[in-house]
């Protein structure tokens, strides 16, 4: 169960509690160049984690939905952005039976900057389906 996500220009920290007790994963990451707004962390069947939120560093627009997948010791396995030319952000995610993720949030990239529900389904490597 995720308790906290703190990500700044150089560091990604996930503090999680597992069934057997408290686990903290701290990992310095070179993939975060500007801003990552962490909203949620999900535990994955491979014992890794997926951090979900938005970024201003990568992608197509002002902010884009951003997913960072790590292994069980916090090493980044992949990271992906999704979105259009305006503001897109994720708030929740679940792992799906095929090892991918279903990620939900909002997008302002359509309809004259009016927020719309935005759902992305990925495979186990982060590619959208």
Secondary structure, DSSP 8 states (H G I E B T S, - for coil): -EEEEEE-SSEEEEEEEETTEEEEEEEE-SS-SS-EEEEEEEE-TTS-EEEEEEESSSSSSSBEEEEEEE-TTS-EEEEEEE--SSBEEEEEEEE-TTS-EEEEEEE-SSTTT--EEEEEEB-TTS-B-
